[in-house]
Amino acid sequence: MLIWCVILACLGTLAFLDSLFNYGEIFRRVNSVMFLLVSLGLLVRTSMKIKLRYIERLTERVQELEALVGNRPKSTPTLEKETRPQKQQIY
């Protein structure tokens, strides 16, 4: 889709330059503004889809990491318990 955006943008630019310098002989039937608007629309849509997919991947990764942390056993000793000195009985 990104390739089509680039192709349409190039065609729109060529059509615009043709209408400016060559009096529209090459692209007489096709309006150059339509080329530019369609290509810009495709470019915006493609960039938004890429951003949404990036956010979806980050969300999936966060869920995977939360699942890994959630599966950890609860009986792991903390550092605080390990470093506390043990009380000794006095006879």
Stockholm file with secondary structure:
# STOCKHOLM 1.0

chainA/1-91         MLIWCVILACLGTLAFLDSLFNYGEIFRRVNSVMFLLVSLGLLVRTSMKIKLRYIERLTERVQELEALVGNRPKSTPTLEKETRPQKQQIY
#=GR chainA/1-91 SS CHHHHHHHHHHHHHHHHHHHHSTTSSSSSSCHHHHHHHHHHHHHHHHHHHHHHHHHHHHHHHHHHHHHHHTSCTTCCCHHHHHSCCCCCCC
#=GC SS_cons        CHHHHHHHHHHHHHHHHHHHHSTTSSSSSSCHHHHHHHHHHHHHHHHHHHHHHHHHHHHHHHHHHHHHHHTSCTTCCCHHHHHSCCCCCCC
//
